[in-house]
Amino acid sequence: MKRWLLLFLFSCSSVPEAPDAGCLGKAYDRTCAAAADCALLVREVDCCRSVVGQGIARLALAPAQQETQRCETTAPDCGCMPSNPRADDGRPFPEAAAVDVRCTAKRCESYVR
């Protein structure tokens, strides 16, 4: 019984908290008519410091970058390993230069070239 309890406590303490919906998990405007309406926002999305490259509306980029910077400096760190950086298409990327944006069905999305 004591071994099981110890294992349970260890397992629970290693599970990261959910992202703060008001900060790290915030959704930004992604509407577009053409790829030129889109921009790439690279940001943390959880307390493990996992990074995504996300396509957002170009007009939303500057405010999103400011808010993202503030969130990343004030959000708690869970101490867990971040997942590999991913684009909206689900593919991992080694650096932001490998990611581009497009407008698909009037929605900005990022993809790995």
Backbone bond lengths (Angstrom), bond angles and torsions (degrees), N, CA, C in turn:
res aa  C-N    CA-C-N  psi(-1)  N-CA   C-N-CA  omega(-1)  CA-C   N-CA-C  phi
1 M - - - 1.453 - - 1.521 110.58 -
2 K 1.315 118.81 -42.96 1.461 121.22 -178.63 1.524 111.16 -65.62
3 R 1.330 117.81 -38.15 1.466 119.99 178.06 1.516 110.95 -63.06
4 W 1.310 117.26 -43.82 1.458 121.16 -179.65 1.519 110.68 -62.36
5 L 1.323 117.81 -42.27 1.451 121.78 179.78 1.527 110.38 -63.56
6 L 1.318 117.34 -42.44 1.466 121.45 178.87 1.532 110.18 -62.36
7 L 1.332 117.14 -43.88 1.461 121.20 178.36 1.521 110.40 -62.43
8 F 1.322 117.03 -42.24 1.457 121.27 179.15 1.526 111.06 -61.89
9 L 1.316 117.69 -45.02 1.460 121.13 179.68 1.515 111.42 -63.24
10 F 1.324 117.63 -40.84 1.461 121.30 179.14 1.525 110.14 -65.30
11 S 1.316 116.88 -43.12 1.463 120.55 -178.50 1.519 111.17 -63.42
12 C 1.322 117.13 -43.09 1.456 120.22 -178.20 1.515 112.03 -68.24
13 S 1.311 117.01 -36.91 1.462 118.92 -177.57 1.518 112.10 -72.91
14 S 1.338 118.47 -16.97 1.462 119.95 -178.95 1.526 112.43 -93.71
15 V 1.323 118.43 -2.42 1.465 121.62 179.26 1.525 108.50 -83.38
16 P 1.343 118.71 123.98 1.464 120.20 -179.12 1.518 112.18 -68.23
17 E 1.307 115.18 153.54 1.453 121.05 175.11 1.525 108.94 -70.47
18 A 1.312 115.49 158.26 1.463 120.06 175.45 1.520 109.01 -69.75
19 P 1.328 117.98 151.04 1.461 119.54 177.93 1.527 110.88 -59.57
20 D 1.293 116.36 150.86 1.458 122.41 175.17 1.520 106.95 -74.05
21 A 1.326 116.92 110.74 1.465 121.02 -174.92 1.525 112.10 -61.19
22 G 1.315 118.63 -23.86 1.447 121.01 179.75 1.511 112.70 -85.88
23 C 1.293 117.53 -6.91 1.464 119.80 -174.83 1.532 110.39 -133.59
24 L 1.315 117.82 -84.96 1.458 120.94 -175.48 1.524 112.98 -64.63
25 G 1.307 117.41 -33.46 1.458 120.64 -176.95 1.519 114.75 -93.06
26 K 1.322 117.22 9.66 1.461 121.08 -175.90 1.531 111.36 -62.18
27 A 1.318 115.14 140.43 1.460 121.33 176.32 1.526 108.85 -95.78
28 Y 1.317 116.06 139.49 1.460 121.98 178.92 1.519 110.20 -113.27
29 D 1.321 116.50 160.67 1.460 122.57 179.52 1.524 109.46 -59.25
30 R 1.326 116.59 128.56 1.458 121.43 -178.36 1.527 111.73 -124.05
31 T 1.345 117.31 12.00 1.465 119.72 -176.80 1.524 111.54 -74.24
32 C 1.334 115.63 148.06 1.470 120.82 -178.32 1.515 110.13 -159.26
33 A 1.331 114.41 162.16 1.459 121.74 172.48 1.525 109.91 -113.89
34 A 1.358 115.50 -24.54 1.466 122.08 -179.86 1.529 108.72 -151.92
35 A 1.322 116.54 163.98 1.467 121.05 -179.39 1.527 112.04 -57.71
36 A 1.328 117.65 -30.82 1.469 121.56 179.61 1.528 112.03 -64.28
37 D 1.330 117.49 -17.92 1.469 121.83 178.08 1.522 111.99 -81.59
38 C 1.330 117.45 -4.89 1.465 122.42 -172.93 1.525 112.36 -108.79
39 A 1.331 115.25 154.80 1.462 122.36 176.32 1.529 107.96 -142.87
40 L 1.317 115.65 163.51 1.460 121.39 -179.41 1.520 110.43 -99.35
41 L 1.321 116.08 127.63 1.461 122.65 173.78 1.520 107.20 -115.30
42 V 1.324 116.94 117.94 1.460 121.92 176.32 1.519 106.28 -100.84
43 R 1.341 116.10 121.67 1.465 119.45 -174.48 1.520 112.37 -151.76
44 E 1.335 114.36 160.03 1.456 121.39 174.34 1.519 108.32 -79.09
45 V 1.335 116.02 145.12 1.458 119.39 -177.99 1.525 114.42 -123.31
46 D 1.332 117.51 -5.05 1.459 118.88 177.67 1.520 110.36 -151.11
47 C 1.326 115.51 174.60 1.460 120.07 -176.34 1.526 112.55 -74.12
48 C 1.314 118.33 -6.61 1.464 121.73 174.02 1.527 110.85 -84.98
49 R 1.330 116.48 -4.28 1.467 124.38 -179.27 1.529 112.18 73.71
50 S 1.349 116.52 29.34 1.462 120.97 174.76 1.523 108.34 -68.64
51 V 1.337 116.09 142.13 1.459 122.30 -174.06 1.525 110.48 -114.82
52 V 1.337 115.32 141.27 1.461 121.12 171.18 1.521 108.47 -125.69
53 G 1.303 115.51 151.33 1.460 122.54 169.00 1.513 105.43 -104.32
54 Q 1.305 117.01 113.18 1.458 121.51 -170.65 1.524 110.72 -117.97
55 G 1.315 116.60 135.34 1.452 121.32 173.78 1.510 109.83 -79.95
56 I 1.346 117.33 125.53 1.462 121.62 177.02 1.527 108.56 -133.66
57 A 1.317 115.41 167.86 1.461 120.42 177.78 1.527 109.49 -63.02
58 R 1.324 116.91 134.13 1.469 121.78 -178.47 1.530 112.08 -53.85
59 L 1.324 117.91 -39.08 1.466 121.54 -179.74 1.533 112.43 -67.09
60 A 1.322 117.71 -21.27 1.463 121.65 179.67 1.528 112.60 -90.77
61 L 1.336 117.74 -5.95 1.465 120.85 -172.51 1.528 113.83 -63.44
62 A 1.322 119.04 -53.24 1.472 120.78 -175.85 1.531 112.10 -59.04
63 P 1.339 119.35 -50.28 1.464 118.30 177.69 1.533 112.44 -63.35
64 A 1.338 117.22 -36.41 1.465 120.64 179.30 1.523 110.88 -64.82
65 Q 1.337 117.73 -41.00 1.467 120.87 178.33 1.525 111.15 -63.07
66 Q 1.325 117.04 -41.92 1.465 120.42 178.74 1.519 111.03 -64.01
67 E 1.311 116.56 -46.13 1.461 120.31 -179.63 1.531 111.29 -66.49
68 T 1.316 116.21 -40.32 1.460 120.57 178.94 1.522 110.65 -62.02
69 Q 1.317 117.42 -43.81 1.467 121.06 179.13 1.535 110.37 -60.90
70 R 1.328 116.68 -43.83 1.466 120.31 178.34 1.523 110.72 -63.29
71 C 1.310 117.10 -44.86 1.464 121.35 -179.08 1.521 111.84 -62.27
72 E 1.328 116.63 -44.06 1.456 120.53 -176.54 1.526 112.21 -66.41
73 T 1.330 117.40 -27.76 1.465 119.28 179.72 1.526 112.18 -85.59
74 T 1.337 118.18 -19.33 1.467 120.33 -177.69 1.524 113.71 -108.58
75 A 1.327 118.53 -14.90 1.465 121.37 -177.42 1.526 110.20 -71.20
76 P 1.333 116.82 145.98 1.465 119.78 178.40 1.524 111.12 -67.69
77 D 1.313 116.16 155.21 1.460 122.85 177.09 1.520 106.91 -108.87
78 C 1.326 117.13 122.33 1.463 121.52 -177.76 1.525 112.82 -78.10
79 G 1.328 117.12 -15.47 1.454 120.00 -178.17 1.522 113.19 79.74
80 C 1.322 118.02 12.42 1.460 121.72 179.08 1.533 109.64 -97.00
81 M 1.310 115.69 166.45 1.462 120.84 179.42 1.529 109.95 -76.45
82 P 1.330 117.81 131.52 1.465 119.37 176.31 1.525 110.48 -71.66
83 S 1.314 115.97 153.04 1.460 119.80 174.37 1.531 108.11 -78.15
84 N 1.321 116.83 166.62 1.462 121.04 178.62 1.525 109.77 -63.24
85 P 1.335 117.67 143.96 1.467 120.24 176.28 1.528 109.96 -57.83
86 R 1.337 116.23 137.81 1.460 121.11 -178.22 1.520 110.86 -134.06
87 A 1.316 114.75 149.54 1.469 121.97 174.11 1.526 108.08 -92.23
88 D 1.319 116.45 172.50 1.464 120.91 178.25 1.530 112.17 -58.99
89 D 1.324 117.26 -27.70 1.469 119.68 179.94 1.525 112.20 -77.06
90 G 1.344 117.05 0.05 1.455 121.86 177.09 1.521 114.85 88.17
91 R 1.325 116.85 -6.69 1.471 119.93 -178.47 1.521 110.55 -85.44
92 P 1.342 116.93 141.37 1.464 120.33 177.38 1.524 110.83 -73.46
93 F 1.339 116.17 154.08 1.459 119.87 176.62 1.525 109.88 -135.80
94 P 1.351 115.85 143.69 1.459 120.29 -178.84 1.526 113.32 -79.44
95 E 1.325 117.24 -27.55 1.465 121.98 -179.88 1.530 108.66 -157.67
96 A 1.329 115.86 156.11 1.467 120.43 -176.23 1.525 112.49 -60.21
97 A 1.323 117.99 -26.59 1.464 120.98 -179.63 1.532 111.89 -64.07
98 A 1.325 117.73 -17.28 1.463 121.51 -179.90 1.525 112.30 -87.87
99 V 1.335 117.58 0.13 1.462 122.07 -175.27 1.525 109.95 -112.15
100 D 1.314 116.03 140.81 1.456 121.55 176.35 1.527 108.21 -131.68
101 V 1.315 117.09 173.44 1.465 121.54 -179.71 1.520 109.98 -123.33
102 R 1.324 115.04 155.15 1.459 122.26 176.72 1.527 107.94 -147.14
103 C 1.310 114.99 166.33 1.463 121.57 177.18 1.527 106.97 -109.61
104 T 1.319 115.67 115.93 1.452 121.01 -179.23 1.521 108.71 -125.45
105 A 1.309 116.58 120.98 1.467 122.06 -179.15 1.535 110.87 52.64
106 K 1.343 115.88 44.32 1.466 124.25 177.30 1.533 113.35 63.67
107 R 1.330 116.04 28.22 1.457 121.27 179.07 1.524 109.20 -136.70
108 C 1.337 116.59 128.20 1.463 121.49 177.34 1.524 109.00 -69.73
109 E 1.326 115.55 137.56 1.455 120.27 174.87 1.516 109.32 -146.84
110 S 1.312 115.05 150.94 1.465 120.24 178.21 1.516 109.07 -98.45
111 Y 1.310 114.45 155.42 1.460 120.10 177.73 1.521 108.75 -150.13
112 V 1.331 115.82 153.83 1.453 121.60 177.32 1.510 107.80 -86.14
113 R 1.346 116.36 128.21 1.476 121.50 -179.33 1.493 110.65 -71.59
